[in-house]
Amino acid sequence: MKPLDVERRAKLGLYLSSKKFDLELSKHIAELEREYGVAYDPDDPVPEDPSLARSVFEAGRRLLLEVGIYVVDAGRVARVGEDELAESLEHLKSELKLGEGVDARILRARSPGSRERPFVFGGYAGTPTPEEVYEASALSYASEPLVDALDHGSLSSVGGVDVARGAPSEALATIREVQLLFSALRRAGRRGMHLLTCESSVSGVGSLAAMSIGVLRRGDAQLIPILNELKTDYAQLVKAELGIRYGLRNAALVDPVVGGFARGAAGTAICAVAEALAAVVAYRSEYILIHPYHIRLKATSVRECLWVECVVGQAGQYLGAPLIGDVWPANGGGVTEMLYEIAANTIVATTSGLNLLGPAPANGEKPNGTGLEARFMAEVGLAVTGARPREVCGMVVELIEKYEHKLKSPEDGLPFTQLYDVTKGRPVSWWYEKYVMVKEELADYGLPLQ
């Protein structure tokens, strides 16, 4: 199937109100949880059970086939057949060459305990960012040798105008975002680095504007979300269809809500698999970001969200596409607990078979971070490469205990310019010292950090 096929199928599909679809979806997830015996254990946030991973994958596959994809604009459901799903999966590649020349890197589908180092996307991952600090903050990530690709923030304003959905400001912000990213790559001496971009494009207007004037580089990627839950709309389908024709890679964002219509952690894991499969069918996505979002606490470092990333990462071996675990700490740069969150999230994602993206500071709400945190994330990922989930569970539990008390009222941290010396191109000394301190603590756990 392709995006146009999804539109065609929806026009022939069953009419449902969005609310009724949500309720039926939630009921179906509950039935699949019981049938497959998928259950969340808060005392074991890093489970390693091959039968659990297989059950979550099969339950997610059935959820997509039995419920379908809700197309918001049509108010109808696009059904997906088994043959169509199989055909879409055949197009997936387990290895993707991203970037150009000496900056090219290989993004792979990993498995639990893989000895392949995780691919690292660095950046604010869509966090609204002022234009005046956008390039400098992106440069701080692009300058980190362990960062393989960039996924930076969205522009919160352009030309002094706050960005609005579907407006000229969205179009111009997305164009400006891409221009600033390329400038940052040139300054970092990494012109060929892969970009996951168009974060400023909410409605699709931005992506289309950037394609229409040719500022996007073929082979780079645009981010296209599956809407909560198991939904899409014409804007996302248009982005996907034209991205394919332009030569972009379509990267999917799967962010089911823990505590929403996907139910608890167990149901959210099932829903995440279904949405990953839906992205392959509806968008022809080549790699997929896994981002469980807690309905109250937001961060991926929440215990339930770590469990979801762990289980979905292990279930990903039956999908075959590269999966990336989002690292979204609740706290911002300058706050020690942020580093503990990054460490826990990174350890879970890496050992479970995910690649890495982030860290997005302050729940992705404030651009209060630097490339130093991406360096830390990459170093932790390298240190646990080859370890299995069961081997790191005790360490992760201890790290959770160091920050869990702050998840309800996290600290936003400090702005980029107070954490990073732009003139010298390095983090300020006191933040660097905190980073070293936490690295020494992790070394006491037995992690071979440089």
C-alpha positions as CSV (number, residue, x, y, z in Angstrom):
1,M,0.0,0.0,0.0
2,K,0.9,3.7,-0.5
3,P,-0.6,6.9,1.0
4,L,-3.0,7.2,-2.0
5,D,-4.2,3.6,-1.3
6,V,-5.0,4.6,2.3
7,E,-7.1,7.5,1.1
8,R,-8.9,5.3,-1.4
9,R,-9.5,2.5,1.2
10,A,-10.8,5.1,3.8
11,K,-13.4,6.3,1.3
12,L,-14.8,2.8,1.1
13,G,-14.5,2.2,4.8
14,L,-16.8,2.3,7.8
15,Y,-17.9,5.7,9.1
16,L,-17.2,6.2,12.8
17,S,-16.9,9.2,15.0
18,S,-13.4,9.7,16.3
19,K,-14.6,9.1,19.9
20,K,-16.3,5.8,19.0
21,F,-13.1,4.6,17.2
22,D,-11.1,5.5,20.4
23,L,-13.4,3.5,22.6
24,E,-13.5,0.5,20.3
25,L,-9.7,0.6,20.0
26,S,-9.3,0.7,23.7
27,K,-11.7,-2.2,24.2
28,H,-9.9,-4.3,21.6
29,I,-6.5,-3.6,23.2
30,A,-7.9,-4.9,26.5
31,E,-9.1,-8.1,24.9
32,L,-5.7,-8.6,23.2
33,E,-3.9,-8.0,26.5
34,R,-5.9,-10.8,28.1
35,E,-5.7,-13.2,25.2
36,Y,-1.9,-12.9,24.9
37,G,-1.2,-12.6,28.6
38,V,0.7,-9.3,28.2
39,A,1.1,-7.7,31.7
40,Y,3.2,-4.9,33.1
41,D,5.3,-5.5,36.2
42,P,6.5,-2.2,37.8
43,D,9.2,-4.0,39.7
44,D,10.7,-5.2,36.5
45,P,11.1,-2.2,34.1
46,V,13.6,-4.1,32.0
47,P,12.0,-7.5,31.3
48,E,13.7,-10.1,29.0
49,D,11.2,-12.7,28.0
50,P,11.2,-13.8,24.3
51,S,7.6,-15.1,24.6
52,L,6.5,-11.6,25.9
53,A,8.2,-9.9,22.9
54,R,6.6,-12.3,20.5
55,S,3.2,-11.9,22.1
56,V,3.4,-8.1,21.9
57,F,4.3,-8.2,18.3
58,E,1.5,-10.7,17.4
59,A,-1.0,-8.7,19.4
60,G,0.0,-5.5,17.7
61,R,-0.2,-7.1,14.3
62,R,-3.7,-8.3,15.0
63,L,-4.7,-4.9,16.4
64,L,-3.8,-3.2,13.1
65,L,-5.5,-5.9,10.9
66,E,-8.7,-6.0,13.0
67,V,-9.1,-2.3,13.8
68,G,-7.5,-0.6,10.8
69,I,-6.2,3.0,10.5
70,Y,-8.6,5.9,11.2
71,V,-8.4,8.7,8.6
72,V,-9.5,11.8,10.5
73,D,-10.5,14.0,7.6
74,A,-12.7,11.2,6.1
75,G,-14.1,10.1,9.4
76,R,-13.7,6.5,8.2
77,V,-11.5,3.5,8.8
78,A,-9.0,2.3,6.2
79,R,-8.8,-1.5,6.6
80,V,-5.5,-3.3,6.0
81,G,-5.4,-6.9,4.7
82,E,-2.8,-9.5,5.6
83,D,-1.4,-9.6,2.0
84,E,-1.1,-5.8,2.0
85,L,0.7,-5.8,5.3
86,A,3.1,-8.5,4.1
87,E,3.7,-6.6,0.9
88,S,4.6,-3.4,2.8
89,L,6.9,-5.3,5.1
90,E,8.8,-6.8,2.1
91,H,10.0,-3.3,1.2
92,L,11.7,-2.8,4.5
93,K,15.5,-2.8,4.8
94,S,17.3,-3.8,7.9
95,E,20.2,-1.5,7.0
96,L,20.1,2.0,5.7
97,K,23.0,4.1,4.6
98,L,22.4,7.6,5.9
99,G,24.4,10.7,5.0
100,E,26.9,11.3,2.3
101,G,30.7,10.8,1.8
102,V,32.9,10.6,4.9
103,D,29.9,11.5,7.0
104,A,27.8,8.5,5.9
105,R,26.7,6.1,8.6
106,I,24.8,2.8,8.6
107,L,21.5,2.7,10.6
108,R,20.7,-0.9,11.4
109,A,17.8,-2.9,12.8
110,R,19.3,-4.1,16.1
111,S,18.2,-7.0,18.3
112,P,18.3,-7.5,22.1
113,G,21.9,-7.8,23.3
114,S,23.2,-6.7,19.9
115,R,27.0,-6.1,19.6
116,E,26.3,-3.5,17.0
117,R,26.7,0.0,18.5
118,P,23.5,2.0,18.5
119,F,23.1,4.7,15.8
120,V,22.9,8.1,17.5
121,F,20.6,10.9,16.5
122,G,21.5,14.1,18.4
123,G,19.4,17.2,18.9
124,Y,16.3,18.7,20.5
125,A,14.0,16.4,18.6
126,G,11.3,18.9,17.8
127,T,11.6,21.1,20.9
128,P,10.4,24.7,20.1
129,T,13.6,26.7,19.8
130,P,14.1,30.5,19.2
131,E,15.6,31.3,15.8
132,E,18.5,33.3,17.5
133,V,19.9,30.1,19.2
134,Y,18.9,27.5,16.7
135,E,22.1,27.3,14.6
136,A,24.4,27.5,17.6
137,S,22.6,24.8,19.5
138,A,22.5,22.5,16.4
139,L,26.2,23.1,16.0
140,S,26.9,21.9,19.5
141,Y,25.3,18.5,18.6
142,A,26.9,18.3,15.1
143,S,30.3,18.9,16.6
144,E,30.1,15.7,18.8
145,P,32.0,12.9,17.1
146,L,29.8,10.2,18.5
147,V,26.6,11.8,17.0
148,D,25.8,10.2,13.7
149,A,22.9,12.3,12.5
150,L,20.8,15.4,13.6
151,D,17.2,15.7,14.6
152,H,17.0,19.2,16.1
153,G,14.3,21.5,17.3
154,S,11.3,23.2,15.6
155,L,11.4,26.9,15.1
156,S,9.0,28.6,17.5
157,S,8.9,31.8,15.4
158,V,10.2,33.2,12.2
159,G,10.7,36.8,11.2
160,G,9.3,37.8,14.6
161,V,6.0,35.9,13.9
162,D,5.0,33.0,16.1
163,V,4.6,29.9,14.0
164,A,1.0,28.9,13.3
165,R,-0.3,25.6,11.8
166,G,-0.9,25.8,8.1
167,A,0.2,29.4,7.9
168,P,2.9,31.1,5.9
169,S,4.9,31.2,9.1
170,E,4.9,27.3,9.1
171,A,6.2,27.2,5.6
172,L,8.9,29.8,6.2
173,A,9.9,28.3,9.5
174,T,10.5,24.9,8.0
175,I,12.6,26.4,5.2
176,R,14.6,28.4,7.7
177,E,15.0,25.3,9.9
178,V,16.6,23.4,7.0
179,Q,18.9,26.3,6.1
180,L,20.1,26.7,9.6
181,L,20.8,23.0,9.9
182,F,22.9,23.0,6.8
183,S,24.8,26.0,8.0
184,A,25.5,24.2,11.3
185,L,26.8,21.1,9.4
186,R,29.1,23.3,7.3
187,R,30.5,25.0,10.4
188,A,31.0,21.6,12.1
189,G,32.9,20.2,9.1
190,R,30.2,17.5,8.6
191,R,28.4,18.6,5.5
192,G,27.3,15.1,4.6
193,M,25.7,14.2,8.0
194,H,22.2,12.9,7.7
195,L,19.3,15.1,8.8
196,L,15.9,14.1,10.2
197,T,14.2,17.4,9.6
198,C,11.0,19.4,8.9
199,E,10.2,19.4,12.7
200,S,8.6,22.8,12.2
201,S,6.1,21.3,9.7
202,V,3.0,20.4,11.8
203,S,0.3,20.5,9.1
204,G,2.5,19.4,6.2
205,V,2.7,22.9,4.7
206,G,6.3,23.3,5.9
207,S,7.5,20.0,4.4
208,L,5.8,20.8,1.1
209,A,7.3,24.3,1.1
210,A,10.8,23.0,1.7
211,M,10.4,20.4,-1.1
212,S,8.9,22.9,-3.5
213,I,11.9,25.3,-3.5
214,G,14.4,22.4,-3.3
215,V,16.2,23.2,0.0
216,L,15.7,19.6,1.2
217,R,18.5,17.1,0.3
218,R,17.3,13.9,-1.2
219,G,18.2,11.0,1.1
220,D,17.5,13.0,4.2
221,A,14.3,12.4,6.2
222,Q,11.1,14.1,7.3
223,L,9.3,13.2,10.4
224,I,5.7,11.9,10.0
225,P,3.7,11.0,13.1
226,I,1.0,8.3,13.5
227,L,-1.7,10.3,15.3
228,N,-3.0,9.1,18.6
229,E,-4.1,6.4,18.5
230,L,-3.8,4.4,15.2
231,K,-4.9,7.5,13.2
232,T,-3.6,9.6,10.3
233,D,-4.9,12.6,8.4
234,Y,-4.6,13.9,4.9
235,A,-1.8,16.3,5.8
236,Q,0.4,13.3,6.9
237,L,-0.5,11.3,3.9
238,V,0.3,14.2,1.6
239,K,3.7,14.6,3.2
240,A,4.4,10.9,2.9
241,E,3.3,10.6,-0.8
242,L,5.3,13.6,-1.9
243,G,8.3,12.7,0.2
244,I,8.4,9.3,-1.6
245,R,8.3,11.1,-5.0
246,Y,10.8,13.8,-4.0
247,G,13.3,11.2,-2.7
248,L,13.1,11.8,1.0
249,R,13.1,9.1,3.6
250,N,9.9,9.0,5.6
251,A,10.6,8.5,9.3
252,A,7.7,7.7,11.5
253,L,7.0,8.9,15.0
254,V,5.1,6.4,17.1
255,D,4.1,8.0,20.4
256,P,1.2,6.1,22.1
257,V,0.0,7.6,25.3
258,V,0.4,5.5,28.5
259,G,-2.8,6.0,30.4
260,G,-4.8,7.1,27.4
261,F,-6.9,5.1,25.0
262,A,-3.9,2.6,24.7
263,R,-4.5,1.9,28.4
264,G,-1.6,1.1,30.6
265,A,2.0,0.0,29.8
266,A,1.0,-3.4,28.4
267,G,-1.7,-2.0,26.1
268,T,0.6,0.8,25.0
269,A,3.3,-1.7,23.9
270,I,0.8,-3.5,21.8
271,C,-0.5,-0.2,20.4
272,A,3.1,0.9,19.6
273,V,3.7,-2.2,17.5
274,A,0.4,-1.7,15.7
275,E,1.3,1.9,15.0
276,A,4.8,1.0,13.8
277,L,3.2,-1.4,11.3
278,A,0.7,1.2,10.3
279,A,3.5,3.7,9.5
280,V,5.1,1.1,7.2
281,V,1.8,0.6,5.4
282,A,0.5,4.2,5.3
283,Y,3.8,6.1,4.9
284,R,6.3,3.6,3.6
285,S,8.4,4.6,6.6
286,E,12.0,3.4,6.5
287,Y,12.8,3.9,10.2
288,I,10.6,4.4,13.2
289,L,10.9,6.4,16.4
290,I,9.5,4.7,19.4
291,H,8.3,7.3,21.9
292,P,5.8,6.2,24.6
293,Y,4.4,9.3,26.3
294,H,3.0,9.2,29.8
295,I,-0.4,11.0,30.1
296,R,0.7,12.8,33.3
297,L,4.5,12.6,33.6
298,K,5.3,12.9,29.8
299,A,8.9,11.7,29.9
300,T,10.2,8.5,28.4
301,S,12.2,8.0,31.5
302,V,9.0,7.2,33.5
303,R,9.1,3.6,34.7
304,E,6.1,2.5,32.5
305,C,7.6,4.2,29.4
306,L,10.9,2.4,29.9
307,W,9.0,-0.9,30.1
308,V,7.3,-0.1,26.8
309,E,10.5,0.9,25.0
310,C,12.2,-2.3,26.4
311,V,9.4,-4.6,25.2
312,V,8.8,-2.9,21.9
313,G,12.5,-2.9,21.2
314,Q,12.6,-6.7,21.7
315,A,9.5,-7.1,19.6
316,G,11.2,-5.1,16.8
317,Q,13.2,-8.1,15.8
318,Y,10.0,-9.5,14.2
319,L,9.5,-6.2,12.2
320,G,12.9,-5.9,10.6
321,A,13.1,-2.1,10.3
322,P,15.5,0.0,12.3
323,L,13.8,1.3,15.4
324,I,15.0,4.3,17.4
325,G,14.3,4.8,21.1
326,D,13.5,8.5,21.9
327,V,15.3,9.7,25.1
328,W,13.0,12.5,26.6
329,P,14.1,13.4,30.1
330,A,11.7,15.4,32.3
331,N,14.5,17.6,33.6
332,G,16.5,20.1,31.5
333,G,20.2,20.8,31.1
334,G,22.1,21.8,34.2
335,V,20.0,19.5,36.4
336,T,21.9,16.4,37.6
337,E,18.7,14.3,37.5
338,M,18.6,14.8,33.8
339,L,21.8,12.8,33.4
340,Y,20.4,10.0,35.5
341,E,17.3,9.9,33.3
342,I,19.4,9.8,30.1
343,A,21.5,7.0,31.5
344,A,18.5,4.8,32.5
345,N,16.7,5.5,29.2
346,T,19.8,4.8,27.1
347,I,20.6,1.6,28.9
348,V,17.1,0.2,28.4
349,A,16.9,1.3,24.8
350,T,20.4,0.0,23.8
351,T,20.1,-3.4,25.4
352,S,16.6,-3.9,24.1
353,G,17.6,-3.5,20.5
354,L,16.8,0.2,19.8
355,N,19.0,2.9,18.4
356,L,19.1,6.3,20.2
357,L,17.7,9.8,19.6
358,G,17.8,13.0,21.7
359,P,18.1,13.8,24.5
360,A,15.1,16.3,24.2
361,P,15.4,18.5,27.3
362,A,12.6,19.4,29.7
363,N,10.0,17.0,28.2
364,G,10.7,18.6,24.8
365,E,9.2,21.9,26.0
366,K,12.3,24.1,26.6
367,P,15.5,24.2,24.5
368,N,17.6,23.8,27.6
369,G,20.2,21.4,26.5
370,T,23.5,21.0,24.6
371,G,25.5,18.5,22.6
372,L,27.2,17.4,25.8
373,E,24.1,15.4,26.8
374,A,24.1,13.7,23.4
375,R,27.7,12.8,24.0
376,F,26.8,11.3,27.3
377,M,23.9,9.4,25.8
378,A,26.2,8.0,23.1
379,E,28.9,7.0,25.6
380,V,26.4,5.2,27.8
381,G,25.0,3.4,24.8
382,L,28.5,2.3,23.7
383,A,29.3,1.1,27.3
384,V,26.3,-1.2,27.4
385,T,26.4,-2.4,23.8
386,G,26.4,-6.2,23.9
387,A,24.7,-6.4,27.3
388,R,21.2,-8.0,27.6
389,P,18.2,-6.4,29.3
390,R,18.3,-8.9,32.2
391,E,21.9,-8.0,32.9
392,V,21.1,-4.3,33.4
393,C,17.8,-4.3,35.3
394,G,19.3,-3.8,38.7
395,M,21.4,-0.9,37.5
396,V,18.3,0.7,35.8
397,V,16.2,0.4,39.0
398,E,18.9,2.1,41.0
399,L,19.1,4.9,38.5
400,I,15.3,5.3,38.5
401,E,15.4,5.8,42.2
402,K,17.8,8.7,41.7
403,Y,15.3,10.8,39.7
404,E,11.8,9.3,40.0
405,H,11.0,11.7,42.9
406,K,11.4,14.7,40.6
407,L,9.2,13.5,37.7
408,K,6.0,15.1,39.0
409,S,7.7,18.5,39.3
410,P,10.8,18.5,37.2
411,E,13.3,21.4,36.7
412,D,13.4,23.0,33.3
413,G,17.1,23.7,33.7
414,L,18.9,26.6,32.0
415,P,18.8,28.0,28.5
416,F,21.4,26.8,26.0
417,T,23.5,30.0,26.3
418,Q,23.9,29.5,30.0
419,L,25.1,25.9,29.5
420,Y,27.3,26.3,26.5
421,D,30.1,28.7,25.7
422,V,29.4,29.5,22.1
423,T,32.6,31.4,21.5
424,K,34.8,28.5,22.7
425,G,32.5,25.8,21.4
426,R,32.2,23.8,24.6
427,P,29.9,23.4,27.6
428,V,30.4,25.7,30.6
429,S,32.8,24.2,33.2
430,W,30.2,23.6,36.1
431,W,27.9,21.6,33.8
432,Y,30.8,19.7,32.4
433,E,31.9,18.9,36.0
434,K,28.5,17.5,36.8
435,Y,28.7,15.3,33.6
436,V,32.1,14.0,34.8
437,M,30.7,13.3,38.3
438,V,27.8,11.2,37.0
439,K,30.1,9.3,34.6
440,E,32.3,8.4,37.7
441,E,29.1,7.2,39.5
442,L,28.3,5.0,36.5
443,A,31.8,3.6,36.4
444,D,31.1,2.4,39.9
445,Y,28.3,0.3,38.4
446,G,30.8,-1.3,36.2
447,L,30.1,0.6,33.0
448,P,33.4,1.1,31.0
449,L,32.9,4.8,30.3
450,Q,35.9,6.6,28.8
